[in-house]
């Protein structure tokens, strides 16, 4: 696609390419195919971050939760805040749109700007953990009340194409695994 009068198309393509590259760097080039019979296991995996966080809480308290490896990386606080943002401001609004609209276009959101805007680095760790656990619990309970056909609803993502609700949840589980690995690495690197 070429440029329109305002340059919007080529900027959108460039932004979509950056999103796609970031997504691939975070959770891999492809996520294996998933079927509706995998829903129950996926629901358990989605909720499991609550248990994971509870288990590493003592190590989190002992770690330097504000440490960043470099200027462009996130601290433990910012990573945990990003997990909140991913649920509350990025993916669950898209899931809600897919549930109530016929194949919506998903809004493009800059996750790095959200982390800055929400100032996760300035909040106490316990507040961030409490928010993350509460938000994840609420959305996990929401998943458990959704009828199976809801998981087949779809929307269009600029960079990732057609996404079903089932695929979104699968991506969130992979996203969690990636970021929890980063948190564990930072804990190991910064523990006193």
Secondary structure, DSSP 8 states (H G I E B T S, - for coil): ----TTSHHHHHHHHHHHHHHHHHHHH-S------GGGHHHHHHHHHTHHHHHHHHHHHHHHS-TT--SSTTS--HHHHHHHHHHIIIIIIHHHHHHHHHSSSEE-----HHHHHHHHTGGGS-HHHHHHHHHHHHHHHHHHHHHS-GGGGG-EEEETTTEEEEHHHHHHHHHHHHHHHHHHHHHHHHHH--
